[in-house]
C-alpha cells in the first residue's frame, strides 16, 4: 500500500534555459525537496561595507531630502557625506 502522505516532487531540470526560467522554477519549488542535489560550497565572503540606520527628527529629514533632490543625489549618500565632513572637522 502506498503512503498517501508522500509528496509528489517535480524532477529537477538538468539545466535552465535562462535565469528567468530558473527563478520561476525556484519560486514555486522548495530547495528542501532537492537536498540530495545540493553540494557544499567552500567560499569566503568579505563584506566591504555595512549600512546603519539612525534616527533623525522630521525637520532635519525634510531639509536633507529637499537638498538631496536639488543635488540629484540619494538621501543616504548625502547624509553620509555630510556626516563624514562634519566628523573630519571635529
C-alpha positions in Angstrom: 0.0 0.0 0.0 1.3 3.4 -1.0 1.9 6.2 1.6 -0.9 8.7 0.9 1.0 11.5 2.6 4.0 11.1 0.2 4.5 14.4 -1.6 5.0 14.3 -5.4 8.1 16.2 -6.3 8.8 17.5 -9.8 12.0 16.3 -11.3 14.9 18.8 -11.2 15.8 20.0 -14.7 19.3 19.2 -15.9 19.6 22.8 -17.0 17.6 26.0 -17.2 17.4 28.0 -20.5 17.7 31.3 -18.7 17.9 32.9 -15.2 14.2 33.8 -15.5 13.3 30.1 -16.1 15.4 29.1 -13.0 13.8 31.8 -11.0 10.3 30.7 -12.0 11.2 27.1 -11.0 12.6 28.0 -7.6 9.7 30.5 -6.9 7.4 27.5 -7.0 9.6 24.8 -5.5 11.5 24.4 -2.2 15.2 23.5 -2.0 14.3 21.3 0.9 12.7 18.9 -1.6 16.0 18.7 -3.6 18.6 18.4 -0.8 20.2 15.3 -2.4 21.3 17.6 -5.3 22.9 20.2 -3.1 26.7 20.4 -2.8 28.6 22.1 0.0 30.4 25.3 -1.1 33.7 26.4 0.3 33.6 30.1 0.0 34.8 33.1 2.0 32.7 36.3 2.0 34.5 39.5 2.6 32.0 42.2 3.5 33.4 45.5 2.3 30.8 47.8 3.7 27.9 47.9 6.1 24.9 50.1 6.4 23.5 51.5 9.6 20.2 53.1 10.4 20.0 56.2 12.6 17.0 58.2 13.7 16.7 61.9 12.9 14.0 64.4 13.5 11.4 65.2 10.9 12.6 68.7 10.1 16.1 67.5 9.5 15.0 64.7 7.3 12.8 67.1 5.2 15.6 69.5 4.8 18.0 66.7 3.9 15.5 65.2 1.4 14.9 68.6 -0.3 18.7 69.3 -0.6 19.2 65.7 -2.0 16.6 66.3 -4.7 18.2 69.6 -5.7 21.6 67.9 -5.8 20.2 64.8 -7.6 21.7 62.5 -5.0 20.2 59.7 -2.9 19.4 60.9 0.6 21.6 58.2 2.1 24.7 59.3 0.1 24.2 62.9 1.0 23.7 62.2 4.7 26.8 60.0 4.8 28.8 62.7 3.0 27.6 65.4 5.4 28.4 63.3 8.5 31.9 62.4 7.1 32.7 66.1 6.5 31.4 67.2 9.9 33.3 64.4 11.7 36.5 65.2 9.9 36.4 68.7 11.3 35.9 67.7 14.9 
